Amino acid sequence: MAGKNKTTRVEDLRVKSDDQLGEQMHDLKREAFNLRFQAATNQLERPARIKEVRRDIARIKTLQGERARVAK
């Protein structure tokens, strides 16, 4: 089930525009910062969320890289 969910997320990202991806990247980076701050102050409720956010950022960066290579 987890693999199917990841594939769905990648497909959802592929249909977004570059601007939408950039905005989502900004939001995820802000969330990652907040999660790191919460972890440092022992207020983190879901430690697994850090991993999820990092992987989502990586997915967006990978997609942006693919698009940049195709555009050349």
WOCORSUL-V847166 format. One record per pair of residues at least 12 apart in sequence whose C-alpha atoms are under 10 Angstrom apart, sorted by the first residue. I is the first residue (numbers start at 1). GAP is how many residues later the second one is. D is the distance in whole Angstrom. If there is no record, write none. Layout:
# WOCORSUL-V847166
i = {I	I}
gap = {GAP	GAP}
d = {D	D}
This chain:
# WOCORSUL-V847166
i = {6	6	9	9	10	10	10	10	13	13	13	13	14	14	14	14	18	18	18	18	21	21	21	21	21	22	22	22	24	24	24	25	25	25	25	25	25	25	26	27	27	28	28	28	28	28	29	29	29	29	31	31	31	31	32	32	32	32	32	32	32	33	34	35	35	35	35	36}
gap = {50	53	47	50	46	49	50	53	43	46	47	50	46	49	50	53	42	45	46	49	36	39	40	42	43	38	39	42	32	33	36	28	31	32	33	34	35	36	31	26	30	24	25	26	28	29	24	25	27	28	18	19	22	23	17	18	19	20	21	22	25	17	16	12	14	15	18	14}
d = {10	10	9	9	9	7	9	9	10	8	7	8	9	7	10	10	10	10	8	9	10	7	9	9	8	8	9	9	10	9	9	10	8	6	9	10	7	8	9	10	10	10	6	8	8	7	8	8	10	8	10	9	8	10	9	7	9	10	6	7	9	9	10	8	8	6	9	8}
